[in-house]
Every structure is written in structure tokens, then in C-alpha cells.
Amino acid sequence: MANIVGIDLGTTMSAIAVLNSVGKPETIPNKDGERITPSVIFFENDHKSLIGLEAKNSAGSDVHSVAKEFKREMHNDDDRFSVHGSQYSPSELSSFVLKKLVKDASTQVGPITDVVISVPAYFKENQRNATIEAGKLAGLNVIGIINEPTAAALYYATVADIKGRGLVYDLGGGTFDVTVTDTDGKDIKIIASSGDHHLGGVDFDQAMLELMEEKYKNEKGSSLYSDEETKYEMLLEAEDLKKSLSSRGSKKIKLNGDSGKAVLEFTQKEFEEKISTYISRTELLVEQALHEANSEPEDIDYILLVGGSTRIPAFQKSIKKLMKKEPISAVNVDEAVALGAAIRAGIITVKENPTSVSSTVANEVNSISIVDVANHSYGTISRTFDETLQQYTLKNSILIKRNTPLPCSETQTFYTIYEGQDGIDISITQGEDTDPDFVDKIHEEAMDLPANRPEGQPIEFTYIYDENQMMKCIFKDINSGTVKEVSMHFGASEEKKNALDAFLVD
């Protein structure tokens, strides 16, 4: 049986899991025995890099050779990390982390080819595409992607006795997602999601560093650091201090800054005040998800905590106060997403190739049902006649509405607007507004039409979004039968992949 694998590609930490011989997911430790791997790359030279904890700990020696938190730039292919005369996009950097995870895991479970990779629920289409590209650049066959809170809910449902309407509170190293679900045993339906892909543990580390700077300056009258290397080392101290204050009320540490050593005390209360704006942002996003799910706090039967940052007491207190109930953390919050992604990989594998797995695995996987939703609306820009203005205006016409259950297929018919029109400009949009200026154009191209026709010729637009988070769009000129099909997942070029294959990761 081929390995069935799920990967949590995180902003600060990543993990990989496999379905075992009885269809249960298990996290695969890296070569150092760690179950999660820091998403940090230290470029030793122009053909080799360290990835993981060693990279994180080595980075202070040369901060210009370290890449981290690149998941936050997955939407921006123009963002480039330059080192040793080469430049790397966020997808390429992510592919190195994936290679590391797979390389270490393969020594324990054998070859790994097919994978499901998780993404934040609020990732847009270009970010999802970039994640798929990262997998392909790493030499993997990405059979699907799964929203991180969906993956966590999937895993929770297989190990905990939960039933009814739930809320998944997923606060990781770089992103925050909140998802409302309906669960009945192993039958999970996603209702609505909200989130922010620039809200997470790295922001809290920075807040802690600012607190350290303030206290040091008050004590010594000068800055805590004056160079990037020292700042990086202080950020690591800030992260450790943040973790300590998650389990104790106060802690004294010795800071060695520009004006010498200072022993300073930090309290959990001070830290909570420093991150209060972030706490407020999570509360607003929880309220938004509840609104979209037509739910009130009292309608929620359980709260599932996911992500390492949920260990911070301030966020636990926040969600408890807002929802008026105690959250559940019955699983390892760092591993739940990877484990759920492995289950999703099993569901896809059994559906598409049932003879490739044992009957034991098939029976276990077939006992699980998951229905996700589209986390954004998808449409096209059309010309609509405005009766008030007596002229044509541009409008974003939505085909797939946000929170539509997947898989789904929606068709709308549009019409040519003038005699002899021999082409249309296809725009595929993502966003909720009808104003084209307030949505993202995620694809544009021209479609040729037969010449010399009267106006008002019908053209069908069909958008298909499958359960694996893959979308394609079909445009059909009804009278001529002309069809153009656009896949929204373009993959990675072989040339780019081959160029990266020679780069060694360790």
C-alpha cells in the first residue's frame, strides 16, 4: 500500500503525518526525533541549506542567510528572498521545507508521493495555488488541499466524543482561523469560516520583544540591541519568555543589551496588555464567523482549540468569556492539522483508487464524512445596463457564493452586447463585493467568438469547485459550441522544478 500522507505547512512550524495499517493517522518525527519542524531555512551556501531547529538556532550567526515566515507572502510571487546570488519565491522556499519533511519521513515509512497539504481557511486562490506549486516543486503529487481548521475538526471527530454545532479556534504561528462546524460522530459539515493570515505567534513574539525593549530602556537608558543579529537572538528569547508566561504568572530573565546586563521581571498580565489589540481582533473574527453561520454563542455546543498559540492563557480566557463555555483541547494542538490532513488524504485515496488500500483502511476511512465550503465568493466582471444612468456599467457577478458546500457547480448565462462582437474578456474574480474595484481578479484572458453575429448571443459561464479545493471554469458560446476551459491550479514548470532539485536540504 502506498503511503497516505498529510502535511501541515505552517508559518513557524510544520508537521507530517501518515495513515497507519489500520487507517489511523500518526505524526512522523523528523530525523532529530521532533514531531514538529520549524519552518526556517538557513542557507549555508549556494547549493545547501539547513532546515528546522538547527536552522533556527544557527540563524543568529548570519541573519541575512535565514528565511522564515515566508508563508505570509504566499500571495506575492514578486516577493523574493535573495541569498548567495540566488533569489527564491515563497513557493520555492516552502518547497524546501516540504522536501525536508518528506526526506526525514521517508527514511521511516518508505517513499512518499501523494500528499494533502493544509492551508489557512482564509487563504485566497493565489495563495492556495502557491501552496500546490510548492508541493510540486518538492516533487510531490498534491492530491488535494484542506483548510487547517477543517483538518483539525476532522481529526478531533475521530478521537473525541463531540456532537452538535462547534467552533474551531485555530491560532498558530502566523495565521488565525475560526470555523463553525456541525458534527455528528464522524460526520462533519463546515458551515462558515473567518480569519486573518497575518495574525499569530510571530506577532506575539514581536510584542514581547517590544516589552523587553521598553523595560530595558527604562532600566538602562539605552536600546536593548543595535544590530540585526542581536535582534534575532532577542526574538528567540522573547519566544521563550512568551512560552514561560503561558504557564506561570511571572518570570525574571537576564538581558544582555547595549548597556550591559539587566535582570528584569515580566508578568503574564503585562504581556496580555501588550497583545490586547490582537485578542480583540480574534474576538471580532469569531463574531464574524458566528454571524455568517447564523449562530449565537449559546448555539455553540463545543469549542476546539488548535495551534500552538492557543496555549497562551489570554486567548483561552478570551474565547471562554466570549462563548461562555470552556474550550476543549483533547489533542496535541500542534499536530491536529497534519493528522487531519492525513485522514483527508485517505478519503481521497479510497474514493479515487479503492483497491490501493487494505479493507481495514478502507473501512476506517469510509466511516468518516466531511463537507467543506467555499471560503470566498467567485464571479466574473460583466457589463450591466443601469436604468438610472441609462448606460452600461461594470459589475462583479457572483456565481459561487461564499460558504457554498463543496463540491459545487454553478452556471450563469451572459450575452454579447453589440452586433459583430467577436470576443470577450474573461475575468475570474474572488471577493464578496459587486463593485469590481473591491474584488481580486485572479485570472484574465480573452476568448474568441465567431464574427458577424447579432448582439445578444448567449455564453454560459460554469464554475466548478470540487471537494479537494480545486476549481475550474468553463466558458461556452452556446450557438457556435466554442468552449474554453480554465484550470485555476497551474502547477509548477518542470524547468523551475529541475533547477531546485539540485539544491540539498538537511
C-alpha positions in Angstrom: 0.0 0.0 0.0 1.3 3.4 -0.9 1.8 5.9 1.9 -1.2 8.1 2.6 0.2 11.4 3.9 -0.9 14.8 5.2 1.3 17.8 5.7 0.7 20.9 7.9 2.8 23.5 6.1 2.9 26.2 8.8 4.3 29.7 9.1 6.6 28.8 12.0 6.2 25.1 12.5 5.4 22.2 10.1 4.4 18.6 10.6 3.8 15.5 8.5 1.5 12.5 9.3 0.7 9.2 7.7 -2.2 6.8 7.9 -1.1 3.5 9.6 -2.1 0.0 8.7 -5.5 0.3 10.5 -6.3 3.7 9.0 -5.3 5.9 12.0 -3.1 8.9 11.5 0.3 9.1 13.1 2.7 12.0 13.2 6.2 11.1 11.8 9.1 12.6 13.7 11.9 14.3 11.8 15.5 12.8 11.9 16.1 14.6 15.3 13.1 12.9 16.8 11.0 16.1 16.9 7.3 15.8 15.9 7.2 19.3 14.6 9.8 21.1 12.5 10.5 24.8 12.5 9.7 26.3 9.0 13.1 28.1 9.0 15.8 27.8 6.3 19.5 28.7 6.9 21.4 28.8 3.6 24.9 27.6 4.3 26.0 28.2 0.7 24.5 28.4 -2.9 23.6 24.7 -3.0 22.9 23.5 0.5 20.7 24.6 3.4 19.8 23.6 6.9 16.1 23.4 7.7 14.3 23.1 11.1 15.6 23.6 14.6 19.3 23.6 13.6 18.5 26.4 11.1 16.5 28.4 13.6 19.4 28.1 16.2 22.1 28.9 13.6 20.4 31.9 12.1 21.7 34.4 14.7 25.2 34.0 13.2 24.1 35.4 9.8 20.5 36.7 9.7 20.8 37.6 6.0 21.1 33.9 5.2 17.9 32.8 7.1 14.4 32.7 5.5 11.4 32.4 7.8 7.7 33.3 7.9 7.6 33.2 4.1 4.1 31.6 4.2 2.8 35.0 4.9 3.9 36.1 1.5 2.4 33.2 -0.5 0.1 35.6 -2.2 3.0 37.6 -3.6 5.1 35.9 -6.2 7.1 39.1 -6.7 8.4 38.7 -3.1 12.0 37.3 -3.4 14.4 36.2 -0.8 18.0 36.9 -2.0 21.0 34.9 -0.8 24.3 33.8 -2.2 23.5 35.3 -5.6 20.1 33.5 -5.9 16.5 34.5 -5.4 13.7 32.4 -4.1 9.9 32.9 -4.1 7.7 31.9 -1.1 6.6 28.8 -3.0 10.2 27.8 -3.7 11.2 28.4 0.0 8.1 26.4 1.1 9.2 23.5 -1.3 12.5 23.2 0.7 10.5 22.7 3.9 8.3 20.1 2.2 11.4 18.3 0.9 12.8 18.3 4.4 9.7 16.8 5.9 9.3 14.2 3.2 13.0 13.3 3.3 13.0 12.6 7.0 9.7 10.8 7.0 10.6 8.6 4.0 13.5 7.1 6.0 10.9 5.7 8.4 7.9 4.9 6.3 9.2 4.5 2.8 8.6 6.5 -0.4 6.1 9.4 -0.2 4.5 10.7 -3.4 0.8 11.6 -2.9 0.0 14.2 -0.2 -2.7 16.5 1.0 -1.3 19.9 2.2 -3.2 22.2 4.6 -3.8 25.9 4.1 -5.4 28.6 6.3 -9.2 28.7 5.7 -8.9 32.3 4.7 -6.2 31.8 2.1 -7.2 33.2 -1.3 -6.9 31.3 -4.6 -3.5 32.6 -5.5 -2.2 31.5 -2.0 -3.7 28.1 -2.5 -2.1 27.8 -5.9 1.2 28.8 -4.5 0.9 26.0 -1.9 0.1 23.5 -4.6 3.1 24.8 -6.6 5.4 24.4 -3.6 4.3 20.7 -3.3 5.0 20.1 -7.0 8.4 21.8 -6.8 9.2 19.4 -3.9 8.4 16.5 -6.3 5.1 15.7 -4.7 1.7 14.9 -6.2 -0.7 17.2 -4.4 -3.9 15.2 -4.5 -5.8 17.9 -2.5 -5.5 20.8 -0.1 -7.6 21.2 3.1 -8.4 24.1 5.2 -6.5 23.9 8.5 -9.5 24.2 10.9 -11.3 21.6 8.7 -8.4 19.2 9.1 -8.4 19.8 12.9 -12.1 19.2 13.1 -11.7 16.0 11.1 -9.1 14.7 13.5 -11.0 15.8 16.6 -14.1 14.0 15.4 -12.1 10.7 15.2 -10.7 10.8 18.7 -13.1 12.8 20.8 -16.8 12.5 21.6 -18.2 15.7 20.1 -21.6 16.3 18.7 -23.6 19.3 17.6 -22.6 22.8 16.4 -18.9 23.5 17.2 -16.4 26.3 16.8 -12.8 25.5 15.8 -10.4 28.2 17.2 -7.2 27.8 15.2 -4.4 30.2 16.3 -1.0 29.2 15.0 2.4 30.8 14.5 1.3 33.1 11.7 -2.4 32.8 11.0 -5.7 32.7 12.7 -8.8 30.9 11.5 -12.2 30.4 13.2 -14.7 27.9 11.7 -18.2 26.9 12.6 -19.0 23.2 12.1 -21.8 20.7 12.6 -20.6 17.3 13.8 -22.4 14.1 14.4 -19.9 11.4 15.3 -17.6 11.2 12.3 -19.9 13.2 10.1 -18.6 16.7 9.8 -20.0 19.7 7.9 -18.3 23.1 7.7 -20.8 26.0 8.0 -18.7 29.1 7.8 -15.1 30.4 8.4 -13.4 33.7 9.0 -9.7 34.5 9.6 -6.6 36.6 9.2 -3.4 35.2 7.7 -1.3 37.9 9.4 -2.3 37.2 13.0 -0.4 34.6 15.1 2.5 33.7 17.3 5.2 35.7 15.4 3.2 38.9 16.2 3.1 38.0 19.9 6.8 37.3 19.9 7.3 40.8 18.4 5.1 42.3 21.1 7.1 40.5 23.8 10.3 41.9 22.2 8.9 45.4 22.4 8.0 44.9 26.0 11.6 43.7 26.7 13.0 46.8 24.9 10.8 49.1 26.9 11.8 47.6 30.3 15.5 47.5 29.4 15.4 51.1 28.2 13.7 52.2 31.4 16.4 50.3 33.4 19.5 51.2 31.4 18.5 54.3 29.5 19.6 52.8 26.1 18.5 50.4 23.4 18.4 46.7 24.0 20.1 46.0 20.7 21.6 47.8 17.8 22.2 45.2 15.1 20.1 42.5 13.3 22.0 39.5 14.8 21.3 40.6 18.3 17.7 41.4 17.5 17.3 37.9 16.1 18.7 36.4 19.3 16.5 38.6 21.4 13.4 37.4 19.4 14.3 33.9 20.4 14.4 35.0 24.0 11.1 36.7 23.6 9.6 33.5 22.2 10.9 31.5 25.2 9.6 34.1 27.6 6.2 34.1 25.9 6.0 30.3 26.4 7.1 30.6 30.0 4.4 33.1 30.8 1.8 30.8 29.4 2.3 28.5 32.4 3.4 31.0 35.2 2.4 34.4 36.4 5.8 36.0 36.2 9.4 35.3 35.4 12.8 37.1 35.8 15.3 37.0 33.0 18.7 38.5 32.4 19.0 40.6 29.3 22.5 41.5 27.9 21.8 44.6 25.9 23.9 47.5 24.6 24.5 48.9 28.0 25.3 45.7 29.8 23.2 43.2 31.8 19.9 43.8 33.4 17.8 41.4 35.4 14.2 42.2 34.7 10.8 40.7 35.8 8.0 40.2 33.3 4.4 39.3 34.2 1.7 37.5 32.4 -0.6 40.5 32.9 1.9 42.8 31.3 2.1 40.5 28.3 -1.6 40.3 28.0 -1.9 44.1 27.9 0.7 44.2 25.2 -1.2 41.8 23.0 -4.7 43.2 23.8 -5.3 44.5 20.3 -4.6 41.0 18.8 -7.0 39.5 21.3 -9.7 42.0 20.2 -9.0 41.1 16.6 -9.6 37.4 17.3 -12.9 38.2 19.1 -14.1 40.2 16.1 -13.3 37.4 13.7 -15.1 34.9 16.0 -18.2 37.1 15.9 -18.0 37.4 12.1 -17.9 33.6 11.7 -20.9 33.2 14.1 -22.8 35.9 12.1 -22.1 34.1 8.8 -23.2 30.8 10.4 -26.4 32.5 11.7 -25.4 31.4 15.2 -25.1 33.0 18.6 -22.6 31.9 21.3 -25.3 29.9 23.1 -25.8 27.9 19.9 -22.3 26.5 20.0 -22.0 23.2 21.8 -18.3 22.9 21.9 -15.1 24.8 21.2 -12.0 23.1 19.8 -8.6 24.7 20.3 -5.9 24.2 17.6 -2.5 25.8 17.1 0.4 26.4 19.5 -0.6 29.9 20.3 -3.9 28.7 21.9 -1.6 27.8 24.9 -1.5 31.5 25.8 -3.9 31.9 28.7 -5.2 35.3 27.4 -6.7 33.7 24.3 -8.2 30.8 26.3 -9.8 33.4 28.7 -11.0 35.5 25.7 -12.8 32.6 24.0 -14.2 31.3 27.2 -15.6 34.7 28.1 -17.0 35.3 24.6 -18.6 31.9 24.2 -19.5 31.3 27.9 -18.1 27.8 27.9 -14.8 26.0 28.5 -12.9 25.1 25.3 -11.7 21.6 24.5 -8.0 20.8 24.0 -8.2 17.0 23.9 -5.4 16.6 21.3 -1.9 17.9 20.7 -2.8 21.3 19.3 0.5 21.4 17.2 -0.2 18.1 15.4 -4.0 18.1 14.9 -3.9 19.7 11.4 -1.3 17.3 10.0 -3.2 14.4 11.4 -6.5 15.6 9.9 -4.8 16.2 6.6 -3.6 12.6 6.5 -7.2 11.5 7.1 -8.3 13.7 4.2 -5.6 12.1 2.0 -7.1 8.7 3.0 -10.6 9.8 2.0 -9.4 11.0 -1.4 -7.3 7.9 -2.0 -10.1 5.5 -1.1 -12.5 7.4 -3.4 -10.2 7.6 -6.4 -8.4 4.3 -6.1 -10.2 2.0 -3.6 -8.1 -1.1 -4.5 -4.9 0.6 -3.5 -5.6 0.3 0.2 -6.4 -2.6 2.6 -10.0 -3.3 3.5 -9.2 -2.3 7.1 -8.0 1.1 6.0 -10.9 1.5 3.6 -13.5 0.6 6.3 -12.0 3.1 8.7 -11.8 5.9 6.1 -15.3 5.2 4.8 -16.7 5.7 8.3 -15.8 9.4 8.0 -17.7 12.1 6.1 -16.6 15.7 5.6 -18.2 18.5 3.7 -16.3 21.8 3.4 -17.4 25.1 2.0 -16.0 27.7 -0.4 -14.4 30.3 1.9 -14.7 33.1 -0.7 -17.1 34.1 -3.5 -16.1 33.6 -7.1 -17.6 35.5 -10.0 -16.9 37.5 -13.2 -17.0 41.1 -14.3 -19.9 41.8 -16.7 -21.5 44.8 -18.3 -24.9 45.6 -16.9 -27.3 48.2 -18.2 -28.1 50.8 -15.4 -31.6 52.0 -16.0 -31.0 55.1 -13.8 -27.8 56.2 -15.6 -29.1 54.9 -19.0 -25.7 53.4 -19.7 -23.7 50.2 -19.2 -21.7 49.8 -16.0 -19.3 47.1 -14.8 -20.5 44.7 -12.1 -18.9 41.8 -10.3 -21.5 39.0 -10.9 -21.0 36.2 -8.3 -21.5 32.6 -9.4 -20.3 30.7 -6.4 -21.3 32.3 -3.1 -19.1 32.2 0.0 -19.9 29.3 2.3 -21.4 27.2 -0.5 -21.0 23.5 0.4 -18.4 21.6 -1.7 -18.4 20.1 -4.3 -20.5 22.6 -6.2 -21.1 23.7 -9.8 -22.8 27.0 -10.7 -23.8 28.2 -14.2 -24.9 31.7 -15.4 -25.6 32.8 -18.9 -24.3 36.2 -20.2 -24.9 37.8 -23.5 -22.8 39.6 -26.1 -23.7 43.3 -26.1 -23.2 44.6 -29.6 -23.5 43.4 -33.2 -20.4 41.7 -34.7 -18.8 41.2 -31.3 -16.0 38.6 -31.9 -14.6 38.2 -28.5 -15.0 38.6 -24.7 -12.5 39.4 -21.9 -12.9 36.7 -19.3 -12.3 37.8 -15.7 -12.5 35.4 -12.9 -12.9 37.2 -9.6 -12.7 36.4 -5.9 -14.5 38.5 -3.4 -17.8 39.5 -1.9 -18.5 42.9 -3.4 -20.5 43.7 -6.6 -18.1 46.6 -7.3 -15.2 45.3 -9.5 -12.8 47.7 -7.7 -13.2 45.8 -4.4 -12.6 42.2 -5.5 -9.5 40.4 -6.7 -9.1 39.5 -10.4 -7.5 36.0 -10.1 -7.5 35.3 -13.8 -7.9 37.2 -17.0 -7.8 36.1 -20.7 -9.5 36.6 -24.0 -12.0 34.2 -25.6 -12.5 34.5 -29.4 -16.1 34.3 -30.8 -17.4 33.8 -34.3 -17.6 37.1 -36.3 -20.7 38.7 -37.9 -23.3 37.8 -35.4 -26.2 39.8 -34.0 -25.9 41.1 -30.4 -27.4 39.1 -27.5 -25.6 35.8 -28.2 -25.7 33.6 -25.1 -22.4 32.5 -23.4 -22.6 30.1 -20.4 -20.1 30.5 -17.6 -19.8 27.4 -15.4 -17.6 27.4 -12.2 -16.8 24.1 -10.7 -15.3 23.8 -7.2 -14.5 20.3 -6.0 -14.2 18.9 -2.5 -10.4 18.9 -2.9 -10.4 22.7 -3.1 -9.6 22.7 -6.8 -11.6 24.9 -9.2 -12.0 25.1 -12.9 -14.1 27.4 -15.1 -15.8 26.5 -18.4 -16.9 29.1 -20.9 -19.2 28.0 -23.7 -20.6 30.0 -26.6 -24.0 28.3 -27.0 -24.7 28.8 -30.7 -21.2 28.0 -32.0 -20.3 25.4 -29.4 -16.9 27.1 -28.8 -15.6 26.2 -25.4 -12.7 27.5 -23.3 -11.7 25.7 -20.1 -9.5 27.4 -17.4 -8.0 25.5 -14.6 -7.3 27.6 -11.6 -4.4 25.4 -10.5 -1.5 25.7 -12.9 1.2 23.8 -11.0 4.9 24.3 -11.4 7.1 24.3 -14.5 9.5 21.4 -15.0 12.3 23.9 -15.6 11.8 25.5 -12.2 11.4 22.1 -10.5 14.6 20.8 -12.1 16.6 23.9 -11.1 15.6 23.3 -7.4 16.1 19.5 -7.5 19.9 20.0 -7.2 19.6 22.0 -4.0 20.3 19.9 -1.0 18.2 20.2 2.2 19.2 18.9 5.6 
